[in-house]
Amino acid sequence: MSDVLLSAKDLSVRFGGVLAVSKVSFDVRRGEVFTLIGPNGAGKTTVFNLISRLYTPTTGSLVFEGQPLAEKAPHDIARLGIARTFQNIELFEHASVLQNLLIGRHTHRQTGLWSELLFTRRTRAAEIAAREKVEQVIDLLDLQHHRESLVAGLPYGVRKVVELARALCTEPKLLLLDEPSSGLNVEETDDMAFWIDDIRNELGITVLMVEHDMALVSKVSDRVLAMNQGEVLALGTPAEVQRHPGVIEAYLGSVDDMASLRRKVTA
């Protein structure tokens, strides 16, 4: 079995006259936490949308476990073993936490229409198995007290965890986390770091993450890919990437820009 779970080669996508992603290449290895960083507009979420098949590459390729993703429809991605969370939480607000998580088991249902209508022994067994898996995820992410709560009445931080839980209920091989710490306070971000470690170490799930919080990135990431204006700037460990001159310039501006800013501030 190959050590590479997901491979992107010369990935590019153009929207009209705008080249949003340009010749981006990287490999995500099994069992690692791989993070995409970069300023706003760098193309990070566009890469996620390409993997999720929400967008189609203009050029280049994406291969997951030896299968070209360009040949797959968006609704087939979860069945392949890829799950995703979003920057803007996508949950059924007027359903309970438990109901939202059970929806995440839909890709594993193998019962037919008549079996469902008649609630056969096979259907009952499938329902029990789905509930057992959901309860395991609820225990992992400490959602016991919110099991029957409507999502609409939950604090933002808990909703983020519920969305993560629903993604885990699909039993993914690759979990795409789109800015998991966005909108969270310091304590909630620390919890998220703890859970990402558990997801990788206890569940054996590979994580591909987009994140702006460099403290979280440094804490959980094995490797980091820095992007700017749709292109790759640097690839390496969190420490190596943060020291890279191109990354520093992308976030803070050039040495001349910083000197000019200091002159304006002190003038």
C-alpha positions as CSV (number, residue, x, y, z in Angstrom):
1,M,0.0,0.0,0.0
2,S,1.3,3.4,-1.0
3,D,2.3,5.8,1.8
4,V,0.6,8.6,-0.2
5,L,-3.1,9.0,0.4
6,L,-3.8,12.1,-1.8
7,S,-1.6,13.5,-4.5
8,A,-2.1,16.8,-6.3
9,K,0.1,17.4,-9.4
10,D,0.4,20.8,-11.2
11,L,-3.1,21.7,-10.0
12,S,-4.5,24.9,-11.7
13,V,-8.0,26.4,-11.9
14,R,-9.1,29.5,-13.8
15,F,-12.3,31.5,-13.3
16,G,-12.6,33.7,-16.3
17,G,-9.5,35.7,-16.5
18,V,-8.5,34.9,-12.9
19,L,-6.0,32.1,-12.2
20,A,-7.1,31.2,-8.6
21,V,-4.7,28.2,-8.3
22,S,-1.5,27.9,-10.4
23,K,0.5,24.6,-10.7
24,V,0.1,23.5,-7.1
25,S,1.6,20.1,-6.3
26,F,1.7,18.2,-3.0
27,D,1.3,14.8,-1.5
28,V,-0.6,14.0,1.7
29,R,0.8,10.9,3.5
30,R,-1.3,8.4,5.4
31,G,-1.6,9.2,9.1
32,E,-0.3,12.8,9.0
33,V,-1.8,16.2,9.7
34,F,-1.0,18.3,6.6
35,T,-2.0,22.0,6.7
36,L,-2.4,24.7,4.0
37,I,-1.7,28.2,5.2
38,G,-1.5,31.6,3.5
39,P,-3.1,35.1,3.5
40,N,-6.7,35.6,2.5
41,G,-7.1,34.9,-1.2
42,A,-4.1,32.6,-1.4
43,G,-6.2,29.8,-2.9
44,K,-6.4,27.4,0.1
45,T,-10.2,26.9,0.1
46,T,-10.2,26.7,-3.7
47,V,-7.9,23.6,-3.3
48,F,-10.4,22.1,-0.9
49,N,-13.2,22.8,-3.3
50,L,-11.2,21.0,-6.0
51,I,-10.7,18.0,-3.8
52,S,-14.4,18.0,-2.9
53,R,-15.3,18.2,-6.6
54,L,-17.2,21.4,-6.1
55,Y,-14.8,22.8,-8.7
56,T,-13.1,21.1,-11.7
57,P,-9.4,21.7,-12.3
58,T,-8.5,23.6,-15.5
59,T,-5.3,21.6,-15.6
60,G,-3.5,19.1,-13.4
61,S,-4.7,16.1,-11.5
62,L,-5.9,14.9,-8.1
63,V,-5.5,11.2,-7.2
64,F,-6.9,9.7,-4.0
65,E,-5.8,6.1,-3.2
66,G,-5.0,5.6,-6.9
67,Q,-8.3,6.9,-8.1
68,P,-8.4,10.1,-10.2
69,L,-10.9,12.4,-8.5
70,A,-11.8,14.3,-11.8
71,E,-13.7,11.2,-12.8
72,K,-15.9,11.3,-9.7
73,A,-19.1,13.2,-9.1
74,P,-19.3,15.4,-6.0
75,H,-21.8,13.0,-4.3
76,D,-19.3,10.2,-4.7
77,I,-16.5,11.8,-2.7
78,A,-17.9,10.8,0.7
79,R,-18.2,7.2,-0.4
80,L,-14.5,7.2,-1.4
81,G,-13.6,8.1,2.2
82,I,-13.2,11.9,2.1
83,A,-15.2,14.1,4.6
84,R,-15.2,17.8,5.0
85,T,-16.1,20.7,7.3
86,F,-16.7,24.2,6.1
87,Q,-15.7,27.8,7.1
88,N,-19.4,28.6,7.4
89,I,-21.1,25.8,9.4
90,E,-23.4,23.7,7.3
91,L,-25.8,21.8,9.6
92,F,-29.5,21.2,9.8
93,E,-30.4,23.8,12.4
94,H,-33.9,22.6,13.2
95,A,-32.7,19.0,13.8
96,S,-31.1,17.7,16.9
97,V,-27.4,16.9,17.3
98,L,-28.1,13.2,17.2
99,Q,-30.2,13.6,14.0
100,N,-27.4,15.6,12.3
101,L,-24.9,12.9,13.2
102,L,-27.1,10.1,11.9
103,I,-27.2,11.9,8.6
104,G,-23.5,11.4,8.5
105,R,-24.1,7.7,8.4
106,H,-26.1,7.9,5.2
107,T,-23.2,6.9,2.9
108,H,-22.9,3.6,4.8
109,R,-26.6,2.6,4.4
110,Q,-27.0,-0.6,2.3
111,T,-30.7,-1.2,2.8
112,G,-33.3,-0.6,0.0
113,L,-36.6,1.3,-0.1
114,W,-38.8,-1.7,0.8
115,S,-36.5,-2.8,3.6
116,E,-36.8,0.7,5.0
117,L,-40.6,0.8,4.7
118,L,-41.1,-2.6,6.3
119,F,-38.4,-2.0,8.9
120,T,-36.9,-5.5,8.3
121,R,-34.4,-7.2,10.5
122,R,-31.6,-6.0,8.2
123,T,-32.8,-2.4,8.5
124,R,-33.0,-2.7,12.3
125,A,-29.5,-4.0,12.5
126,A,-28.3,-1.2,10.3
127,E,-30.0,1.4,12.6
128,I,-28.4,-0.1,15.6
129,A,-25.0,-0.1,14.0
130,A,-25.4,3.5,12.9
131,R,-26.5,4.6,16.4
132,E,-23.5,2.8,18.0
133,K,-21.0,4.6,15.7
134,V,-22.7,7.9,16.3
135,E,-22.5,7.3,20.1
136,Q,-18.8,6.6,19.8
137,V,-18.2,10.0,18.1
138,I,-20.4,11.7,20.7
139,D,-18.2,10.3,23.5
140,L,-15.0,11.2,21.7
141,L,-16.0,14.8,21.3
142,D,-17.8,15.2,24.6
143,L,-21.2,16.0,23.1
144,Q,-23.2,13.8,25.5
145,H,-25.0,16.8,27.1
146,H,-26.0,18.2,23.6
147,R,-27.3,14.9,22.1
148,E,-31.0,15.8,22.0
149,S,-30.5,19.6,21.6
150,L,-31.5,21.4,18.5
151,V,-28.5,22.8,16.6
152,A,-30.2,26.2,16.3
153,G,-30.0,26.7,20.1
154,L,-26.3,25.8,20.5
155,P,-23.4,28.2,21.0
156,Y,-21.2,28.7,17.9
157,G,-18.3,26.7,19.4
158,V,-20.5,23.7,20.0
159,R,-21.8,23.9,16.5
160,K,-18.3,23.7,15.1
161,V,-17.8,20.5,17.1
162,V,-21.1,19.1,15.9
163,E,-20.0,19.6,12.3
164,L,-16.7,17.9,13.0
165,A,-18.6,15.0,14.6
166,R,-20.9,14.6,11.6
167,A,-17.9,14.4,9.3
168,L,-16.3,11.7,11.6
169,C,-19.6,9.7,11.4
170,T,-18.9,9.1,7.7
171,E,-15.7,7.1,8.9
172,P,-13.4,9.0,6.5
173,K,-9.9,8.1,5.5
174,L,-9.2,11.7,4.8
175,L,-10.7,14.6,6.8
176,L,-10.7,18.1,5.3
177,L,-10.9,20.8,8.0
178,D,-11.6,24.2,6.6
179,E,-10.4,26.7,9.3
180,P,-11.5,24.6,12.3
181,S,-10.5,27.3,14.9
182,S,-12.4,30.2,13.1
183,G,-14.7,31.9,15.6
184,L,-13.4,29.9,18.6
185,N,-12.0,31.3,21.8
186,V,-8.7,30.2,23.2
187,E,-10.1,27.4,25.3
188,E,-12.2,26.0,22.4
189,T,-9.1,26.2,20.1
190,D,-7.1,24.2,22.6
191,D,-9.9,21.6,22.7
192,M,-9.8,21.5,18.9
193,A,-6.1,20.8,18.9
194,F,-6.6,18.0,21.4
195,W,-9.4,16.4,19.2
196,I,-7.3,16.7,16.0
197,D,-4.6,14.7,17.7
198,D,-7.1,12.1,18.8
199,I,-8.6,11.9,15.3
200,R,-5.2,11.2,13.9
201,N,-3.7,9.0,16.7
202,E,-6.8,7.1,18.0
203,L,-8.9,6.9,14.8
204,G,-6.1,6.7,12.3
205,I,-7.6,9.4,10.1
206,T,-5.4,11.5,7.9
207,V,-6.1,15.3,8.3
208,L,-5.8,18.0,5.6
209,M,-6.4,21.4,7.2
210,V,-6.7,25.0,6.1
211,E,-5.9,27.2,9.1
212,H,-4.9,30.8,10.0
213,D,-4.1,30.3,13.7
214,M,-0.4,29.6,13.6
215,A,-0.3,28.4,17.2
216,L,-2.8,25.6,16.3
217,V,-0.9,24.9,13.1
218,S,2.4,24.5,15.0
219,K,0.8,22.4,17.6
220,V,-0.9,19.7,15.5
221,S,0.7,19.8,12.0
222,D,3.4,17.4,10.7
223,R,3.9,19.4,7.5
224,V,2.7,22.7,6.2
225,L,2.2,24.1,2.7
226,A,2.3,27.9,2.4
227,M,0.4,29.5,-0.5
228,N,0.1,33.0,-1.8
229,Q,-1.9,34.3,-4.8
230,G,-2.6,30.7,-5.9
231,E,1.0,29.5,-5.9
232,V,3.2,27.4,-3.6
233,L,5.6,29.4,-1.4
234,A,7.1,26.8,0.8
235,L,6.6,23.2,2.1
236,G,8.1,21.7,5.2
237,T,7.6,21.5,9.0
238,P,5.7,24.3,10.7
239,A,9.0,25.9,12.0
240,E,10.7,25.7,8.6
241,V,7.8,27.3,6.8
242,Q,7.3,30.1,9.3
243,R,11.0,31.0,8.9
244,H,10.8,31.0,5.1
245,P,11.4,34.6,3.7
246,G,8.6,34.3,1.1
247,V,6.1,33.3,3.8
248,I,7.2,36.2,6.1
249,E,6.8,38.6,3.2
250,A,3.4,37.3,2.2
251,Y,2.1,37.8,5.8
252,L,4.0,40.9,6.8
253,G,5.2,42.6,3.6
254,S,8.8,43.0,2.4
255,V,11.5,44.6,4.5
256,D,11.1,47.8,2.5
257,D,7.3,47.8,3.1
258,M,7.9,47.3,6.9
259,A,10.4,50.1,7.0
260,S,8.0,52.4,5.1
261,L,5.2,51.5,7.5
262,R,7.4,52.2,10.6
263,R,8.3,55.7,9.1
264,K,4.7,56.5,8.6
265,V,3.8,55.4,12.2
266,T,6.6,57.4,13.8
267,A,6.1,60.5,11.6
